[in-house]
Amino acid sequence: MPHPALLRFARFACCTGLLLAVFARAADTRPNVILFLADDISWNDLGCTGNPAARTPNIDRLAAHGRRFDAAFLTASSCSPSRSSIITGRYPHNNGRAAELHQPIAAHLPWFPRLLREAGYFTALSGKHHMTSDRLAAGEAPQPAAFELVDDGRTPGNSGGHGNWVKILRERPRDKPFFLWYAPYDAHRDWDGDAEWEPSRYGPKHEAARVALPPFLHDDAATRSDLASYYNEVTRFDHFVGQVVTELENSGALANTLILVMADNGRPFPRAKTRLHDSGMKTYLIAHWPAGLGQPGQPAAGLVSAIDIAPTVLTAAGLAIAPTMQGVSFLPLLRDPGATVRNHVFSEHNWHDYEAHGRAVRSEGFVYIRNNRPALAWQGPADAVKSPSFQALRAARAAGALTPEQADVFLAPRPVEELYLTAQDPNQMKNLANDPAHALVKQRLARLLAEWTEATGDTVPEKISQDSFDRETGLPLKAVRATFRGTPAGSERHAERINAPGPR
């Protein structure tokens, strides 16, 4: 029941809209939402996802009292295409030119924070943005801004993008719910965490001898040191997540705040970032929401796609899902960890420094990958190629000392089709595509991928974007810097105007 003073004020209101706004504010129980979107952190580089060397106590606590999603996948293992997909709830090729790195989202597509803002939420983005809008088509009006406040999150002594998070939370308007998009630059190369390290905040730096070395990296001092610096950035990110949670507790807002923690793609190392395999496309996803979560502490095994974030947040806020959004709400999984909201997830790999066109579907415990540029290696993005870890692999290749997992970094040509049973093959090294025992599974998943391709307007352009970096050194190919861009996937069929989601 509204306070008597509000009733007296309402009698003097001169319009119905003001009267409704008074009661809405008095009874507004909509959840606050914070999305922590890390930069280039793999799904298994947290303590709560099984990495014994990772130091992420704050995120681990959120998982222990919230929900860990063990089958959450991105639509792209590439920074801006992944972020654009999350904010629109659409597949990369359905976002227009944003299917490729550093390119803008089709201007007519709504961003879900804008819908929240129009419904009365305070919205802010602090840290890495990396999302822009394309030119308007003739006759189209510009969309309102998605965020009331945007800053880069950098403060003196902290270039990680999280310097203003607590300040924004503390100074937010107190008369409306809030949505905060908190996106650090951690752990994108080049590492700056080491130079800005504060042991009183973050504890000791990670020791190179104790990092968990994935099998597709060479075990040497340079690689271990590279990984230790990466781990330091993961721990720094975790520290600031903890600072925000503490502020929520102190202000009494934690109970009704839906916190989501995830990353835009895998770690910036060979056979991770930009890969369609789990090492690139799988993400940790942690949800914490005391007022809205059923069976806290229980993980969920059901499939979730990054395009489901937007529908989920809108549904939690009591808003309709925009018709342009291809994802589904996973609110049922927040209520019941045993629920199912989708049977398939789809991912894609388009240009990111190098020519590429690959697609993947995950279903039935398998991942099926189709590579439409099989002549080319999947060595990783240019920043990973320039890294000490990649150069160590090159040296091991020259010495004939690569393991099969490491040799896959350089494999060319690659198979057109790949099929893996992920539970038995977590690194996806045993390709079952030509195994007669799995022929029917491959047929079903290939058919699913074809149905999705047709329904969503995906294409393999004849003139595709070319390499703009050297594949062995990661250095720019200066001769092609102005001419490497080709036709984005889906543009021939105007996929940016197609809202059909395909199989789900």
Buried (B, 14 or more C-beta within 10 A) or exposed (E): EEEEEEEEBBEEEEEEEEBEBBEEEEEEEBBBBBBBBBBBBBBBBBBBBEBEBBBBBBBBBBBEEBBBBBBBBBBBBBBBBBBBBBBBBBBBBBBBBBBBBBBBBBBBBBBBBBBBBEBBBBBBBBBBBBBBBBEEEEEEEEBEEBBBBBBBBBBEEBBBBBBBBBEBBEEBEEEBBBBBBBBBBBBBBEBBBEEBBEEEEBBEBBEBEEBEBBEBBBEBEBBBBBBBBBBBBBBBBBBBBBBBBEBBEEEEBBEBBBBBBBBBBBBBBBBBBBBBBBBBBBBBBBBBBBEBBBEBEEBBEBBBBBBBBBBBBBBBBEBEBBEBBBBBBBBBBBEBBEBEBBEBBBBBBBBBBBBBBBBBBBBBEBBBBBBBBBEBBBBBBBBBBBBBBBBBBBEBBEEEEBBEBBEBBBBEEBBEBBBBBBEEBBBBBEBBBEEEEBEEBBEBBBEBBBBBBEBBBBBBBEEBBBBBBBBEEBEEBEEEEEEBBBBBBBBEBEBBBBBEBBBB
